[in-house]
Amino acid sequence: MKSISLLIISVLVLNSCKKKNEESRKEENKVEEIAYVSFGNEIIADDAIASSSMAAHYKAMNVGDSIDSKITAKVIEVCQSKGCWMTLNLEDGNEVMVKFKDYGFFVPKDIAGKEVIVNGKAFVNEVSVDEQQHYAEDAGKSKEEIAQITEPKKTYSFEANGVLVKQ
C-alpha cells in the first residue's frame, strides 16, 4: 500500500512540474504585440524594411526609377490642411515625401514624431518650384520661406496605398 501511495504522489508531483514548465515556455514565446491604426488598404507590419535601408535604395535610383516597397520610418511633418501628405525621416539626412494613392485616404495631422509603416511605390522625382511652394504653404511656412524656393529639386517620393501608424 505504501508503494502505491508513493507512486501516486510521485506521478502528481511530476505532472504539476510539467504544467509549470509548459506555462513558462508559453510566457517565453509571447511576442509583444504592437498596436497600429490602419489607413488606406489593409497592410501588415511584416517584411517592412528600415528607413536607413531604404535610403540606400533611393541613392542608387535615378529620376524616373521606381520600386515596390514597404518601409518603416518616423514621421517628420504632415500636411496641416488635410493630412494629404507626410514626410518621413530616412535617417541619413534625407527625407521622403509620401502621398496617398489617388488621394483615396488621408492620415491624422498630429502624427509627427510617430513611427509608421507605409506600403506602395518608392520613386525618385523632380519637384517643380510651384509644387514645392504649394507643399510649403500646406506645411504652414511663412511667405518669406516660400519665396526662397526658386529651383526644381530632386526628391525621394513614395506613393502609399496603405499606412500603419504605431500607437
N, C-alpha and C positions, 0 to 999 in steps of 0.2 A: 504494500500500500504506500509505503514511504517513497519508493522509486516512481510510482505513478504520479504522486503529488509533485515530486521533484521534476519530473518530465513535463507536466502541465505548466508549472511555474516557469521553467526554462523556455518553453515554447512561447508563453505570454510575454516574457521579457524580450526575447529575440524579435517577436512580432512588433512590439512597441518601438524598439530601436530602428527597425526597418522603416516604419511610418515616419519617424522623425528624420531619418536620412533622406527619404523621398521628398519631404516638405522642404528641407534645406536645399536640395537640388533645384526645386521649383523656384525658390527665392533667388538662387544664383542665376537662373536662366531668365528671370524677368528683365525685360528691357524697358527703360524709362520711355514711356510714350510721350511724344511731343505733340501739343495741340496746335493745329493750324486752322485758319479761316480760309476758305477757298473762294476764288473769283474766276469767272470765265469757265472754260472747260474743266471738268474734274480731272485733276492730276494727282499722282502720288509722289511722295518725297524721295523715294528710292532712286538711285542712279544719278542724282544731281552732282555736277562737278563743282569744285570750289571756284570762287571768283578769280583767285590767283592763277589757276589752270586755264580758265577762260581767257585771261589777259594774254597768255602765251599764244593761244589760238588766234586772237584778234591781231596780234603783232605780225603773224605770218600771212594775214589776209590782205588783199588789195581792194580798192574801191570796186564795188560790184560783186565781190565774193560773198557767199553765204553758206552757213551750215546749220542743220537742225541740232538743237542743244537743250539741255536743262541745267540751269546753274543756280547756285545758292550764293546770295550776297546780301550786304547791308544796304538799306535804302538811304540815299543822301538827301534827296529832295523829291517832292510830289507836287504836281500841278495843283495850285491852290484855287483854281477856278472850278474844276470838276473832278479832279483825280484822274485825268485822262492820259497822263504820262508820269513817269518817275525816272530818276537817275539812280544807278547803283554803283557802289564802290568796287573797283577791280583790284584793290589793294596794291597797285603798282604806281599810283599817282594818276591813273586814268579812271574814267567813269564810262558807263554805258547808258545810253538813252533808251528807255523801254516805252514802247507804245503798245496799244492793245488791238489785236486783230479786228479789223472792220469797226473799230470803236464799239465793239459788242459788249464791253463791260468797263467799269472803272474801279479804282481802288480807293480806300479811305484817304482823306487828305492829311491825316495825322499819323502816318506810319513811318515818318522819317526816323532813322536810327534803328528800326526793326529789321530782323532778318527775314528774307523772302526766298522762295524758290520760284523761278519763272521757267516756263516751258515754251518753246517756239523756235524761231529762226533768228540766228545771230548773223549780222552782216556789217560791212563797212560802207559808210555813206559819206557823201559830201553835202553838208548842210549850207544852204544859201544864207545870205545876210538877213533877208526878210524873215526866214523861218527861225533863225537864231534870235532875232529881235522879238518875234512872237512868243517864243518859249521864255525869254527873259521877262516879258510883260506878264505872262501867266504865272511866273515864279514870284512876281511882286517886286521886281528890280526897279530902281529909280530911273527916271528919264535920262539922267547923265550916264548911268551904267549901260543902258540900252543904246545910247548914241555912240558909245565906244566900240560897238560891234560893227566892223567895217569890211571884213574879209570872210569869204567862204571858209568853212572849217571841215577837215576830215574828222569824222566821228565814228565811234563804235556804237552800233544800234542793235536793237532787239525788238522783234515783233512777237509779243507773247500771246498765246492762245489760252493760257491758264496760269494763275498765280496762287501760291500758298503764302499766307502771312503768318509767321510764327507768333503765337500768343504768349 
